[in-house]
Amino acid sequence: RDRDVTGVQTCALPIYHKDQGEPAMPADTVARLTELQRQDKSHPPNAAALRASLAETANLVRTLQARGIKLGFFEMPIDPGLTNSPFDTALRQQVKRAFPPASYCWLRLAVPGGAHTVDGIHLTLDDAALVGREIVRQSAACR
């Protein structure tokens, strides 16, 4: 586990080839990993680090737009129990303040019945595929 610039702890998960099928994660492992995410998300992100990250992102967005590249923003679905955590709520508010939906294209991603994850934030293979298809389907709206 490691902390990123916003103060969130991250951890590495095993990678496998799609043709091998998704390995079954024991339910107690998923629950433990999700609880670690819940603890990490129990407080808002570091305000100074978030402001710096958003300023850098805004610069990148302007550069891409100046090159004629169309952008679409989205919030990746996560475990429903984490969606309104103090961290995610503050992050969502600041990102939408920096990139308001009235001025930027925002995709609306959802997983029927709520996202299924292996650790609270990383989608299972089936849900990741569903979200990927939805990104492709909705991306035409950002042109």
Secondary structure, DSSP 8 states (H G I E B T S, - for coil): -EE-TTS-EE-------GGG------HHHHHHHHHHHHHHTTS---HHHHHHHHHHHHHHHHHHHHTT----B------TTTTTSHHHHHHHHHHHHHS-TTTS-B-----TTS--BSSSSSB-HHHHHHHHHHHHHHHGGG-
